[in-house]
Amino acid sequence: MVRDILLFLGLILVVLFYQTLGVDVVNIGLARPDLIIIIIVWLTLTRDLTWGVAFGFGAGILLDSQSPQFLGLGAFLKVFAAIAVFLISHRVRTESLVIRIGLVAGVVTAHDILYFLVVYSFDPHLELITLLNMIIPSALYTSLVAAGVLYLSERQLTIRFES
Amino acid sequence: MKWISPFVIKQKPFRTSLILAGVSLACLLLPFGVKAFISSNLNIVYTPFWGISSKLTGAFEVYEINRQLKRTITGQMLELSTLRAHERENIRLRDLLGFKESVEYELIPAEIVAVDPKRRQNAVIAEVASDAVVTPNLPVVNVEGLVGKTMSTMGDVVTIELLTSPDCRAAARDANTRVLGIVRWDGGRHLLFDNVELSDSVCMGDTVITSGLGGVFPENLPIGTIVSISRGKSPFFKSIYIRPFVEFRALDELTILKRSEN
């Protein structure tokens, strides 16, 4: 239990470090790897849904505090992302690295599309520009980073189909 | 969608998920004032990280500056070694031609302590070491170039007449074309490079240095850069203005040049 709490806090610390120190360093133009989504996917697949949801909510609400107007939006979408990953993992064989990377890319894209839809008050023009300039490049970049992260954690990635 | 329902109903994680999703939505629907209050409190978590971030950024900037300075120093070391080689060559050639030895100067540091209240634009009062012997009409420079000359002394306090004084003139020359003239201030922002004949060749951007022919200032002290050349009112001379290298309104440490006794 203590180890679990420490791991959770450690991951939150990683996110805080990344948001304050790392994100500006690793940005390529408007594309930025979404580390939180990678961790949510990893936790949901390797641990269980509670981990993914709790982390998504914690990290999401911390991130939302940077833009108070949309407090809760990021947390909601990240919780939703964890649920989606969990449900997909029960329907698709996610042991394959390619599937996992595709899963990350899909989740990042869906998350960002929904987030910016609300932020831009459902303006399709702005949404399209953001999709082309930011969301898709970010999804590709995140997939690349996820490939490395998930490959490293491959040994732990065993999906419990029978649960 | 039938496959979803067993999860939602039976599994505890799903209930947790729904609760957290509900809390998130509730946050989103809160009035802005409440959201701002919650956000400002949550932002406290970021404070130490922003502190570390700013320190790291500062350290990175120092590292970058250090790298640039090292590159500059390396370049200047090379330049210095070239100049030393030229100096040795110059000495050899001067010996061969039987030229007089160049004059050595003693450097006396002076620190500005006041401006002359009667001549605010034209003179400053500086302090030198108590054992320094300073006489009137000694050239005064700083790291940028020629500043002026000493006017009077009283103990370790020296009044320095600036180049922007109407009474201060310096024999000068164009460093590129070697054309001679006199630099003086005529009331404007820039200094006038006077007595340059219409037929003389000077170019915009040329550096003007002291010629050493006036008897007060030694040669080769940088004065400024030519910023305007026009025919002027005189039928014989060009009207040339130079922007001085020295920032006369921001003077601080100065150096008085005194001919070495040896």
Interface residues (C-beta under 8 A of the other chain):
Chain A: L16 F17 Q19 T20 L21 D48 L49 T50 V53 A54 G56 F57 G60 I61 L62 D64 S65 Q66 S67 P68 Q69 F70 L71 G72 L73 A75 F76 V79 F80 A82 I83 F86 L87 H90 R91
Chain B: W3 I4 F7 Q11 K12 P13 F14 T16 S17 L20 A21 V23 S24 L25 A26 C27 L28 L29 L30 F32 K35 A36 I38 S39 S40 L42 N43 V45 Y46 F49 W50 I52 S53 L56
